[in-house]
Amino acid sequence: MAETFILTQEWIEELKQELKELRAKGRNEIAEKIKEAKSFGDLSENSEYDEAKSEQGKLEARIAEIEYTLQHAKVLDESSLSTDAVHVGSKVKVLDKNKNKEIVYHIVGSPQVDPINRKISDDSPIGKALVGKSVGDVVEVDVPAGVLRFEILEISK
């Protein structure tokens, strides 16, 4: 069974734009690099050609990844989100009981993960522990560094 990605409409539009740019501009740039590298002669010892082909492989892999994600995307209806329990799309303010520090996590689908901005996947250990819980619940998360304990203080959209 194919994986389903729950994504915001905004994220889907960003992926579509990236795909459009990679297909047009990205492919054209790589084709030019390959053409130029071929003009240097013997391909068996042509590092520019090897590099351009490697870039082409990475570009095509990214295109395939975006196409797969879009084919298996389910749009998150943000207007219907409840704040009764944590789910994909929720912003969750928690109290880190170990550090006595408040943290806000945004629970997102895996393609939208951005740990620096505290956007975590519902498949991540912290995300899994928070999903389905309500304000006042305390969750424990086993991580390599030990056990994290969070109290859910607030759930918002």
C-alpha positions as CSV (number, residue, x, y, z in Angstrom):
1,M,0.0,0.0,0.0
2,A,1.3,3.4,-0.9
3,E,2.3,5.9,1.7
4,T,0.0,8.9,2.2
5,F,1.4,12.3,3.0
6,I,-0.8,14.8,4.8
7,L,0.2,18.2,3.6
8,T,-1.1,21.8,3.8
9,Q,-2.3,23.3,0.5
10,E,0.5,25.9,0.8
11,W,3.1,23.2,0.9
12,I,1.6,21.4,-2.0
13,E,1.7,24.6,-4.0
14,E,5.4,25.1,-3.0
15,L,6.2,21.6,-4.2
16,K,4.4,22.1,-7.5
17,Q,6.4,25.3,-8.1
18,E,9.7,23.6,-7.2
19,L,8.8,20.7,-9.6
20,K,8.0,23.2,-12.4
21,E,11.3,25.0,-11.9
22,L,13.3,21.7,-11.8
23,R,11.7,20.3,-14.9
24,A,12.3,23.5,-16.9
25,K,15.2,25.5,-15.6
26,G,17.0,22.7,-13.7
27,R,17.0,20.2,-16.6
28,N,18.1,22.9,-19.1
29,E,21.0,24.0,-16.9
30,I,22.1,20.3,-16.5
31,A,21.8,19.7,-20.2
32,E,24.0,22.7,-20.9
33,K,26.6,21.5,-18.4
34,I,26.7,18.0,-20.0
35,K,26.9,19.5,-23.5
36,E,29.8,21.8,-22.4
37,A,31.6,18.9,-20.6
38,K,31.3,16.7,-23.7
39,S,33.0,19.4,-25.7
40,F,36.2,18.8,-23.6
41,G,36.7,15.5,-25.3
42,D,37.5,12.0,-23.9
43,L,34.6,11.2,-21.5
44,S,36.5,8.5,-19.7
45,E,38.7,11.0,-18.0
46,N,36.4,14.0,-18.0
47,S,35.6,15.0,-14.4
48,E,33.3,17.9,-15.6
49,Y,31.2,15.3,-17.4
50,D,31.1,13.0,-14.4
51,E,30.1,15.9,-12.2
52,A,27.4,17.0,-14.6
53,K,25.9,13.5,-14.9
54,S,26.0,13.2,-11.1
55,E,24.0,16.5,-10.8
56,Q,21.6,15.2,-13.4
57,G,21.0,12.1,-11.3
58,K,20.4,14.1,-8.2
59,L,18.0,16.4,-10.1
60,E,16.0,13.5,-11.5
61,A,15.8,11.9,-8.1
62,R,14.4,15.1,-6.6
63,I,11.9,15.4,-9.4
64,A,10.8,11.8,-8.8
65,E,10.5,12.4,-5.1
66,I,8.3,15.4,-5.5
67,E,6.1,13.6,-8.1
68,Y,5.7,10.7,-5.7
69,T,4.9,13.0,-2.8
70,L,2.3,14.9,-4.9
71,Q,0.7,11.7,-6.2
72,H,0.3,10.5,-2.6
73,A,-0.6,13.7,-0.9
74,K,-3.8,14.3,1.0
75,V,-4.6,18.0,1.6
76,L,-5.0,18.9,5.2
77,D,-8.2,20.9,5.7
78,E,-6.9,23.4,8.2
79,S,-10.3,25.0,8.7
80,S,-11.7,21.8,10.2
81,L,-8.8,21.2,12.6
82,S,-9.9,20.8,16.2
83,T,-7.8,21.9,19.2
84,D,-9.2,19.2,21.5
85,A,-6.4,16.8,20.7
86,V,-3.0,16.9,18.9
87,H,-3.0,15.9,15.2
88,V,-1.2,16.7,12.0
89,G,-1.5,20.5,11.6
90,S,-1.5,21.2,15.4
91,K,0.8,23.7,17.1
92,V,1.5,22.3,20.5
93,K,3.0,24.3,23.4
94,V,4.6,21.9,25.8
95,L,6.5,22.2,29.0
96,D,9.7,20.2,28.9
97,K,9.6,18.7,32.4
98,N,13.3,17.8,32.3
99,K,14.5,21.4,31.6
100,N,11.4,23.3,32.9
101,K,11.3,25.1,29.5
102,E,8.3,25.8,27.2
103,I,8.6,24.7,23.6
104,V,6.2,25.0,20.7
105,Y,6.1,22.2,18.1
106,H,4.2,22.2,14.9
107,I,3.1,18.7,13.9
108,V,3.5,18.2,10.1
109,G,3.5,15.5,7.5
110,S,7.0,14.0,6.9
111,P,7.8,16.0,3.7
112,Q,7.3,19.3,5.6
113,V,9.7,18.5,8.4
114,D,12.0,21.4,9.5
115,P,13.6,20.6,12.8
116,I,15.3,24.0,13.1
117,N,11.8,25.7,13.1
118,R,10.4,22.9,15.3
119,K,8.2,21.4,12.6
120,I,8.2,17.8,13.5
121,S,6.7,14.8,11.8
122,D,3.8,12.9,13.2
123,D,6.1,9.8,12.6
124,S,8.9,11.2,14.8
125,P,9.2,9.9,18.3
126,I,8.0,13.2,19.8
127,G,5.3,13.6,17.2
128,K,4.0,10.0,17.8
129,A,3.9,10.6,21.5
130,L,2.0,13.9,21.2
131,V,-0.6,12.8,18.5
132,G,-4.0,12.1,20.1
133,K,-3.1,13.7,23.4
134,S,-4.9,16.6,25.0
135,V,-4.1,19.7,27.1
136,G,-2.8,18.6,30.6
137,D,-1.6,15.2,29.4
138,V,2.0,14.3,30.2
139,V,3.9,12.2,27.6
140,E,7.2,10.4,27.9
141,V,9.5,9.9,24.9
142,D,12.4,7.5,24.8
143,V,15.3,9.0,22.9
144,P,19.0,8.0,22.8
145,A,19.8,10.6,25.4
146,G,17.2,9.2,27.8
147,V,13.5,9.9,28.5
148,L,12.0,13.2,27.7
149,R,8.9,14.3,29.6
150,F,6.4,16.9,28.2
151,E,3.2,18.3,29.6
152,I,0.9,19.6,26.9
153,L,0.0,23.2,27.8
154,E,-1.8,24.4,24.7
155,I,-3.0,23.1,21.3
156,S,-3.7,25.6,18.5
157,K,-4.1,25.7,14.7
